[in-house]
Amino acid sequence: MRKAGRSNAYIALAWMLVTIVCTASCVAGFLFLGSLPDAGKSFMLALAAGGILAMLADTMFPEAFREGGPWVALATTIGFASAFWLSHITS
């Protein structure tokens, strides 16, 4: 945002709005979707994970590979495996 010429106030306000919208979405999801059966919750989590992976692949991976080289793939794999492992040992 700074490279695009946005002011510090604009950047802070934009991120505060993102924070507010994300918090409201979490609360609404808990209130309206908290009673979903396990299959429904699994579907929602898979959909969210797919969205995050798509966003990463589209916006961050090209720059990461250009700047970091092939080690980026290893770091990504280790990070994903660690998150997967942690989600299973804590549930």
C-alpha positions, -999 to 999 in steps of 0.1 A, spaced: 0 0 0 28 23 8 44 17 -26 11 27 -42 13 60 -24 -12 55 3 -9 75 35 -1 59 69 -36 69 81 -52 52 51 -32 20 57 -41 19 94 -78 25 87 -79 -2 60 -63 -28 84 -86 -17 112 -116 -23 90 -103 -57 79 -99 -66 116 -134 -55 124 -150 -73 95 -130 -105 103 -140 -104 140 -177 -98 131 -175 -127 106 -161 -150 133 -188 -141 158 -215 -145 131 -201 -179 121 -201 -190 157 -236 -179 163 -252 -191 131 -231 -221 122 -220 -234 156 -247 -261 157 -237 -276 123 -231 -314 123 -195 -325 121 -197 -332 84 -209 -296 78 -181 -282 100 -155 -303 81 -169 -290 48 -166 -254 59 -130 -259 72 -120 -276 39 -135 -247 19 -117 -222 40 -84 -240 37 -88 -243 0 -95 -205 -2 -63 -198 18 -42 -221 -4 -56 -206 -36 -48 -171 -23 -13 -181 -14 -7 -198 -47 -19 -168 -66 -4 -139 -48 25 -150 -26 42 -181 -41 54 -164 -73 72 -137 -54 84 -161 -28 100 -184 -53 115 -155 -72 131 -141 -40 137 -172 -20 144 -199 -45 135 -236 -41 138 -236 -3 104 -219 -3 88 -252 -13 104 -271 15 95 -244 41 59 -244 28 57 -282 31 71 -282 66 47 -254 77 17 -272 62 28 -306 78 34 -289 112 -1 -272 111 -17 -305 101 1 -324 129 -7 -298 155 -44 -298 145 -45 -335 151 -27 -337 184 -48 -310 199 -82 -323 189 
